[in-house]
Amino acid sequence: MGLLDLFSRKGPGALKKHAARAGNKRAQNPDRWESIQVLAGMHTREAVEALLRRFTFRIDPSITDQEEKDAAFQGIVAAGSEAVEPVRQFLHSADSISWPLKMLEQLLSSEQVVAELLALLERMDTEYERDPEKKIQLIAYLEDRKDLRIVGAVRAFLEDVNETVRFHSAGAVLAQDNAEEGRGALLDALVREESVRVRARILDGFVEREWKIPEERVDDVRPKLPNGWALDAQGHPRR
C-alpha cells in the first residue's frame, strides 16, 4: 500500500470520502464495499451514522445488497456504546424498524429495547396513514415479548384505523402476564370490531385465559360472535 492509499483510508478526509461512497446507491459496488469496510473499522459515532445510510436503499443484485448491509451491520454493532444514539435516532426516522431493531438487540438489554420501542409507539396515533407498515412491525414485535409496560402502551391501538394493527394489538395485550389490565379494552374492541379475524383473536384469548363475558355485556357480545362461536351458560366463549 502506497502513502497515498494509506492517507485516503486513514487520513483526515477519509471519513467524509467513505461516508459519501457508502451511502451512494450509484457508486460502483467495489468502491462502496471498500468504504463500508473502512467505516466499519472506525468504531466511532460518525462512522456509525455514515454506515446507517446504507440501510436507506437497495441495490441489485440482492446478494450484494445483503452482503453490504451485513458488513455495515457488523461495523455498527462493533462500535458498541458509540452506536446506541445514532441507531436510536435511525429507529425513529427509518421507514422500517427491521434493521435498527436488530442492531439495538445487539447493543442493549431486552428491557431497554422494549423501552425504545414503547417510546417510538408513543409518537404514533390510531389515525389513518398511507403506509402503516412501521407501526405494524413494531406492535407485532411487542406481541412476541413479555413486559409489564406493553399492555398500557398497546391497548389504545385496539382502536386503530388499520385492521392489521388492531389484530397485532390484541395479540400483544393477550400475550402479557398482566393481560387482565387490558381485559376491558379487549371487550370493548370485541363489541365494536367489524373484522372477523380480530374478533376471533380476542375470543381465542378469552378462551385461553378462561375469561367469561360479564352478564351485563352478553347482549352486546352475542351478535358479534363469528360463525361457529357461542357463549356457554356461564358466559365463556366456546367454539
Helices and strands as residue ranges (DSSP letters): H 3-10, H 14-22, H 29-40, H 45-52, G 53-56, H 62-78, H 81-93, H 98-107, H 110-122, H 133-143, H 150-154, G 155-159, H 163-174, G 179-182, H 183-192, H 196-208, G 215-217, H 218-221, G 222-224, E 230-231, E 237-238
